[in-house]
Amino acid sequence: MQATITQQSAGLYAIEGELNMQTVPAVSQQLQNILPKTNGETYTLDLASVTRSDSAGVALLVEVMQIAKAANQTLLFSNLPGQMKEIAGVSGLLDILPLSKN
C-alpha cells in the first residue's frame, strides 16, 4: 500500500492511502517539496481519504506542523480519521494539532 498527495486547490492538499512506517518517509519528502519556503502562507491537508494510519502517520502530522511553523505558515488538518484521533489523543497530541472546524 502507498500514500499519495494531490493538490485540490490553492493551499489545499489531500492525502490518500495508508500512513505507516513504510509510506510516511515518501509522504514526508513530498510535503517538504510541496510546502514552499515562503512566509505567511496558509495550507490545509485533507485527511479524509487516509484509509489506515499508525503512530507514524501522527508523527508525520507533528513533523509537518514543525515545517510550517519554521516557515511562518498557517497549517490546518481537516477530516482527521478516527484512528488518527485516537492515537493523537493517547499520545497527548490531540490538543495541539491544528484541526479545521469541519
NUDRENVEX-607101 format. One line per 8 residues: their letters; for each residue x, y, z of C-alpha. Coordinates in pm, whole numbers, plus 32768, in hexadecimal, padded with zeros to 4 digits. Layout:
N
a	X:Y:Z | ...
END
This chain:
102
mqatitqq	8000:8000:8000 | 8073:8160:7FBE | 8002:82C0:8005 | 7FDF:83DB:7F0D | 7FB7:8552:7F28 | 7EEA:8618:7E30 | 7EA9:878B:7E1C | 7D34:87D1:7E2B
saglyaie	7D4B:894C:7E0C | 7E36:8A64:7E73 | 7EB5:8A0C:7FCE | 7DE0:88CE:7FEB | 7E84:877A:7FD1 | 7DE7:8623:8002 | 7EA0:84F6:8089 | 7E16:83A8:8017
gelnmqtv	7E74:8249:807C | 7F1E:81AF:81A8 | 800B:826C:828E | 80FB:817D:8337 | 826F:8149:836D | 829B:80DE:8202 | 81DC:81FB:815A | 821D:8325:823E
pavsqqlq	8386:836A:81CE | 8319:839D:8064 | 81ED:8471:80CC | 82CD:8542:81AD | 83BD:8581:808D | 829D:85E4:7FA7 | 8213:86D6:80A9 | 8367:8776:80DA
nilpktng	8373:87B1:7F63 | 820A:8829:7F4B | 8204:891F:806B | 82C1:8A4C:7FE8 | 83B9:8AFA:80C2 | 82FE:8C46:80AF | 827A:8CEC:81E8 | 8110:8D28:823A
etytldla	8067:8C23:815F | 7F3D:8B54:81D5 | 7F28:89E1:8185 | 7E20:88DA:81CE | 7E64:8765:81C2 | 7D24:869F:818B | 7D43:8549:822A | 7BE8:84C4:81CD
svtrsdsa	7C7B:83C0:80DF | 7D79:8330:81D3 | 7D09:81C6:81E9 | 7DE7:815C:830C | 7EEE:81F7:83E7 | 7FD3:8196:8500 | 80A6:8270:85E2 | 818B:82C3:84BC
gvallvev	8068:837C:8419 | 8033:844E:8550 | 81AA:848F:8564 | 8194:850C:83FD | 808F:860D:8467 | 8176:868C:857A | 8298:869F:8484 | 81C8:8767:838B
mqiakaan	815D:8851:84A6 | 82CC:8892:84F1 | 831A:88D6:8382 | 81F7:89CB:836A | 8256:8A7B:84AE | 83BF:8AA5:843D | 8343:8B45:82FA | 8248:8C24:83B3
qtllfsnl	812A:8B75:8301 | 7FCB:8B24:8379 | 7F76:89B2:8363 | 7E2B:8905:839B | 7DCD:8796:8395 | 7C6E:8744:8320 | 7BA7:8602:833A | 7C93:8559:8430
pgqmkeia	7C35:83E6:842B | 7BBD:8348:856F | 7CEA:8262:8583 | 7DD6:838B:8576 | 7D03:8448:8678 | 7D20:8322:8766 | 7E9A:830A:873F | 7EC3:8483:8765
gvsglldi	7DE2:847F:8898 | 7EA3:8369:8944 | 7FE7:841A:88EC | 7F70:8565:897C | 7F87:860C:8825 | 7E19:8640:87D3 | 7E0D:8793:887E | 7F35:881D:87BD
lplskn	7ED5:87A7:865F | 7E4B:88CA:8590 | 7D00:882A:852D | 7C13:88E2:8445 | 7AAE:8917:84BC | 7A09:882B:83C4
END
